[in-house]
Amino acid sequence: MSRKVLFVFILFFIVGGIFFMLPETSSPAVESGYQQLFEVMEMAGAVITGGELQYWASLQQKESSEVSDRHDLEELADDLVAKLTGFLPEAQDESGKVADEGPAVVTISEGKKALAAGGENLPVQREGQFGNGAKMKLLLQPLDQEGREVIHILLIVSGEEPHSLAELASRIPALLDSGMVGSTLSFSLAGEIDENMKPDEMEELAHSLVRGIGGTEGQGIRDGKMVSVTGYCPELGSYFQAGKERLNLNIALRENDLTGNILIWAGTPLISGWY
């Protein structure tokens, strides 16, 4: 799935209101929740190769009405980037020591910034890289809903420092939720298992991983050499309702066409990126 399709896909969920996130408690255990994803990777015998967080929300009506023109939208995008820059966790080495990589700043690609500046109704985009190597994409899209303009926000941060990304993901709600409605955050890890598996074996492994972290199994799909299963794990905190099921865990596996090894993803509440 291309990134362009991914943007449209996520905005569809925002506009349609399909995701209804319900808190498991008044203060979900974010850190322990993400720790469950690391445990999935460890139980699978996978080497973690990266991670990704996605945050999407809409500005409250009052705040949206204050964004009256293109200039205001550009300023809002810059303000959000500044918030992220000030709170980005510093990268750590394997011993837990803060790596000497300089300040946590973000470099914005002017080409990407100018690309989306061709019209009032086009999205405002910021794309750059933080000091710890994490790549960021920020998209602000104004859309007309029931006669009023609503500003939708999509943030994607990905990189090869999963623990740093998990820490950033735990800070995002407190950092960005002020003035937002309908916010949803997903976090996922990617890894690789150094062995070959048949689809039946991948599916069996996925289900066993859900059970292995104390979860209950949900739905599953298989498409050729790819399998994906969902589940619910109380330790992961927030969940969404699909019919009578609670879901907040998604595990997917597929064969690496180049090496024959198995690629694995574990995300909460779903794997929002492509796999």
C-alpha positions as CSV (number, residue, x, y, z in Angstrom):
1,M,0.0,0.0,0.0
2,S,1.5,3.4,-1.0
3,R,1.9,6.2,1.5
4,K,-0.6,8.3,-0.6
5,V,-3.2,5.5,-0.3
6,L,-2.4,5.2,3.4
7,F,-3.1,9.0,4.0
8,V,-6.5,8.6,2.2
9,F,-7.2,5.5,4.2
10,I,-6.6,7.1,7.5
11,L,-8.5,10.3,6.7
12,F,-11.4,8.1,5.7
13,F,-11.5,6.6,9.2
14,I,-11.3,10.1,10.7
15,V,-14.2,11.5,8.6
16,G,-16.3,8.4,8.9
17,G,-15.8,7.9,12.6
18,I,-15.2,4.2,12.3
19,F,-12.6,4.0,15.1
20,F,-14.2,4.4,18.5
21,M,-11.4,4.2,21.1
22,L,-12.6,3.3,24.5
23,P,-10.3,3.6,27.6
24,E,-9.8,0.4,29.6
25,T,-9.1,2.5,32.6
26,S,-9.0,6.3,33.3
27,S,-5.2,6.1,32.9
28,P,-4.1,3.3,30.6
29,A,-0.7,1.8,31.4
30,V,1.1,3.0,28.2
31,E,4.5,1.8,29.1
32,S,3.5,-1.7,30.1
33,G,1.3,-1.8,27.0
34,Y,4.1,-1.1,24.6
35,Q,6.2,-3.5,26.6
36,Q,3.8,-6.3,25.6
37,L,4.8,-5.6,21.9
38,F,8.5,-6.0,22.8
39,E,7.6,-9.3,24.5
40,V,5.8,-10.5,21.4
41,M,9.0,-9.9,19.4
42,E,11.1,-11.7,22.0
43,M,8.8,-14.7,22.1
44,A,8.8,-14.9,18.3
45,G,12.6,-15.0,18.3
46,A,12.6,-11.9,16.1
47,V,15.2,-9.2,15.7
48,I,13.5,-5.8,15.9
49,T,14.3,-3.7,12.8
50,G,12.2,-0.6,13.5
51,G,9.0,0.9,14.8
52,E,6.3,3.4,13.8
53,L,3.8,5.5,15.5
54,Q,0.8,7.2,13.9
55,Y,-1.4,9.8,15.5
56,W,-4.5,11.3,13.9
57,A,-7.0,13.7,15.3
58,S,-9.2,16.7,14.4
59,L,-9.1,20.2,15.8
60,Q,-12.0,21.1,18.0
61,Q,-14.5,23.4,16.3
62,K,-13.4,26.5,18.1
63,E,-9.7,25.9,17.2
64,S,-10.7,25.1,13.6
65,S,-12.6,28.4,13.3
66,E,-9.4,30.2,14.3
67,V,-7.5,28.7,11.3
68,S,-9.0,31.0,8.7
69,D,-6.6,30.9,5.9
70,R,-3.6,29.1,4.4
71,H,-1.1,31.1,6.5
72,D,-2.8,30.1,9.7
73,L,-2.6,26.4,8.6
74,E,1.1,26.8,7.9
75,E,1.7,28.3,11.3
76,L,-0.3,25.5,13.0
77,A,1.9,22.9,11.3
78,D,5.1,24.7,12.4
79,D,3.7,25.0,16.0
80,L,3.1,21.2,16.1
81,V,6.6,20.5,14.8
82,A,8.0,22.8,17.5
83,K,6.1,20.8,20.2
84,L,7.5,17.5,18.9
85,T,11.0,18.9,18.7
86,G,11.0,20.1,22.3
87,F,9.8,16.7,23.7
88,L,11.5,14.2,21.5
89,P,13.3,11.6,23.7
90,E,17.1,11.4,23.2
91,A,18.4,8.3,21.5
92,Q,20.0,5.7,23.8
93,D,22.7,3.1,23.1
94,E,22.4,-0.6,24.1
95,S,23.7,0.2,27.6
96,G,20.9,2.7,28.1
97,K,23.3,5.7,28.0
98,V,22.2,8.7,26.0
99,A,23.9,8.7,22.7
100,D,25.9,11.8,21.7
101,E,23.8,12.8,18.7
102,G,23.4,16.5,19.5
103,P,20.1,18.3,20.2
104,A,16.7,16.7,19.3
105,V,16.0,19.0,16.4
106,V,14.0,18.3,13.2
107,T,15.2,19.3,9.7
108,I,12.3,20.1,7.4
109,S,12.6,19.3,3.7
110,E,11.7,22.6,2.0
111,G,10.8,20.7,-1.2
112,K,8.2,18.7,0.7
113,K,7.0,21.9,2.4
114,A,6.6,23.7,-0.9
115,L,5.0,20.7,-2.7
116,A,1.7,21.0,-0.7
117,A,1.5,24.8,-1.0
118,G,-0.2,25.0,-4.3
119,G,-3.8,25.8,-3.2
120,E,-6.0,26.7,-0.3
121,N,-7.7,23.3,-0.1
122,L,-4.6,21.2,-0.4
123,P,-3.0,19.6,2.7
124,V,-0.2,21.3,4.5
125,Q,2.7,18.9,4.8
126,R,5.9,18.8,6.9
127,E,8.4,16.1,6.3
128,G,11.8,15.8,8.0
129,Q,14.1,14.0,10.3
130,F,14.8,14.3,14.0
131,G,18.2,14.4,15.5
132,N,18.0,10.7,16.6
133,G,17.3,9.6,13.0
134,A,13.6,9.2,13.3
135,K,11.7,10.3,10.2
136,M,8.6,12.4,10.5
137,K,5.6,13.2,8.3
138,L,2.9,15.6,9.4
139,L,-0.2,16.3,7.3
140,L,-2.9,18.9,8.0
141,Q,-6.0,18.5,5.8
142,P,-8.9,21.0,5.8
143,L,-12.2,19.3,4.9
144,D,-15.7,20.6,4.7
145,Q,-18.0,18.6,7.0
146,E,-21.7,19.6,7.4
147,G,-21.1,23.1,6.2
148,R,-18.1,23.8,8.4
149,E,-14.4,23.3,7.8
150,V,-12.6,20.8,10.0
151,I,-8.9,20.4,10.2
152,H,-7.7,16.8,10.3
153,I,-4.2,16.0,11.5
154,L,-2.0,13.0,10.7
155,L,1.4,12.4,12.2
156,I,3.7,9.5,11.3
157,V,7.1,9.0,13.0
158,S,9.2,6.0,12.1
159,G,12.7,4.9,12.8
160,E,15.2,2.2,13.9
161,E,15.2,3.2,17.6
162,P,12.0,1.4,18.8
163,H,12.5,2.2,22.5
164,S,12.9,5.9,21.7
165,L,9.8,5.8,19.5
166,A,7.8,4.0,22.2
167,E,8.7,6.7,24.7
168,L,7.6,9.4,22.2
169,A,4.4,7.6,21.6
170,S,3.7,7.6,25.3
171,R,4.1,11.4,25.3
172,I,2.1,12.2,22.2
173,P,-1.4,12.4,23.8
174,A,-0.3,14.8,26.6
175,L,1.7,16.7,24.0
176,L,-0.9,17.1,21.2
177,D,-4.3,16.3,22.6
178,S,-5.1,19.8,23.8
179,G,-7.6,21.3,21.4
180,M,-8.1,18.0,19.6
181,V,-11.1,15.7,19.3
182,G,-11.3,12.0,18.3
183,S,-7.6,11.5,18.7
184,T,-6.2,8.0,18.0
185,L,-2.7,6.7,18.4
186,S,-1.2,3.5,17.1
187,F,2.2,2.1,17.7
188,S,3.9,-0.9,16.0
189,L,7.2,-2.8,15.9
190,A,8.7,-4.5,12.9
191,G,11.1,-7.4,13.0
192,E,12.5,-10.4,11.2
193,I,12.7,-14.1,12.2
194,D,15.6,-16.0,10.9
195,E,13.8,-19.1,9.7
196,N,11.4,-20.3,7.1
197,M,7.7,-21.0,7.8
198,K,4.7,-22.2,5.9
199,P,1.5,-20.1,6.1
200,D,0.0,-22.6,8.5
201,E,3.0,-22.3,10.8
202,M,2.9,-18.5,10.6
203,E,-0.8,-18.5,11.6
204,E,-0.2,-20.9,14.5
205,L,2.7,-18.7,15.7
206,A,0.6,-15.5,15.5
207,H,-2.2,-17.0,17.6
208,S,0.3,-18.5,20.1
209,L,1.9,-15.0,20.5
210,V,-1.5,-13.5,21.3
211,R,-2.1,-16.1,24.0
212,G,1.5,-15.8,25.2
213,I,1.0,-12.3,26.4
214,G,-2.3,-13.1,28.1
215,G,-4.5,-12.0,25.2
216,T,-7.7,-13.4,23.8
217,E,-7.8,-14.2,20.1
218,G,-9.9,-12.2,17.7
219,Q,-10.2,-12.5,13.9
220,G,-7.6,-13.6,11.4
221,I,-7.0,-13.4,7.7
222,R,-4.6,-15.1,5.3
223,D,-3.6,-13.8,1.9
224,G,-1.1,-16.0,0.1
225,K,2.1,-16.0,2.2
226,M,0.8,-13.4,4.7
227,V,-1.3,-13.9,7.8
228,S,-2.7,-11.3,10.2
229,V,-4.5,-11.9,13.5
230,T,-6.1,-9.6,16.0
231,G,-6.7,-9.9,19.7
232,Y,-7.4,-8.2,23.0
233,C,-4.9,-7.9,25.8
234,P,-5.9,-5.9,28.9
235,E,-2.3,-4.8,29.6
236,L,-2.4,-2.9,26.3
237,G,-4.9,-0.4,27.7
238,S,-7.1,1.4,25.2
239,Y,-9.1,-0.7,22.7
240,F,-11.7,-0.3,20.0
241,Q,-15.0,-2.1,19.7
242,A,-15.7,-4.2,16.6
243,G,-19.2,-5.6,17.1
244,K,-19.1,-7.4,20.5
245,E,-15.3,-7.8,20.3
246,R,-12.7,-5.7,22.0
247,L,-9.5,-5.3,19.9
248,N,-6.2,-3.7,20.7
249,L,-3.6,-6.1,19.3
250,N,-2.6,-6.9,15.8
251,I,0.2,-9.4,14.7
252,A,1.1,-10.0,11.1
253,L,3.7,-12.2,9.4
254,R,4.7,-12.8,5.9
255,E,7.6,-14.3,4.0
256,N,10.5,-12.1,2.9
257,D,10.6,-12.6,-0.8
258,L,14.4,-11.9,-0.9
259,T,15.7,-14.0,2.0
260,G,12.9,-16.5,2.7
261,N,12.9,-15.4,6.3
262,I,9.8,-14.3,8.1
263,L,8.9,-10.6,8.6
264,I,6.7,-9.9,11.6
265,W,4.8,-6.8,12.8
266,A,3.1,-6.3,16.2
267,G,0.9,-3.2,16.8
268,T,-1.7,-1.7,19.0
269,P,-4.5,-1.2,18.5
270,L,-3.8,-2.1,14.9
271,I,-0.9,-2.1,12.5
272,S,-1.6,1.2,10.8
273,G,1.2,1.1,8.3
274,W,1.6,-1.1,5.3
275,Y,2.9,-4.7,5.4
